[in-house]
Amino acid sequence: RQIIFKGSRRNGPYADIGQIKPGDFLYYINHSYGGIEHSAIFIDWEDKNKKMALMLSYGGENRKSPARYRVYNLSHVYHITRPKEI
């Protein structure tokens, strides 16, 4: 794996959305759930202009359910990890 971008959850800087590619593992601020930190795998853009993206995400909180596809606001991505190409 390789770190593509590293910022701070509280102070940024935050990633330019042009850096994000399908399969990237992102850490971001989850604006739809109280502004907490969250992580998920980026799938594709739902609306790139609004920074809304389809993500594969586990809901957390010890839920006994598998990961799910959801749309999240990626206006505050502070860490991008990508698999290295072989």
Secondary structure, 3 states (H helix, E strand, C coil): CEEEEECCCCCCCCCCHHHCCCCCEEEEEEHHHCCEEEEEEEEEEEEHHHCEEEEEECCCCCCCCCCEEEEEECCCEEEEEECCCC
